[in-house]
């Protein structure tokens, strides 16, 4: 059996709650970009781990213009190229 009880909040109470949430969010430290955690020339594995993406997404980025640096059998990236590419995607 389900019992539904309508609850009504006054506008004043809603405003107080909203203000408290906003104040709490302002006090939270801002997380720096995860790109800053990458080494200057990360491998595919490092990029995927730090940015929390998979092979498919990374391959889409490469197909979309993300520059790669061939390094022997590995593929590396320039951290600043990744930053510029992601900034371009947000526009």
Residue pairs with C-beta under 8 A, 6 or more apart in sequence:
33 83
34 50
34 51
34 52
35 50
35 51
35 79
35 82
35 83
35 86
37 50
38 46
38 47
38 50
38 51
38 79
38 82
39 46
39 79
40 78
40 79
41 69
41 71
41 76
41 77
41 78
41 79
42 50
42 76
42 77
42 79
42 82
43 74
43 75
43 76
44 55
44 58
44 74
44 75
44 77
47 53
47 58
47 77
47 82
48 54
48 55
48 58
51 82
61 85
62 68
64 85
64 89
65 85
65 88
66 77
66 81
66 82
66 85
67 77
67 78
67 81
67 85
68 75
68 76
68 77
69 75
69 76
69 77
69 78
70 76
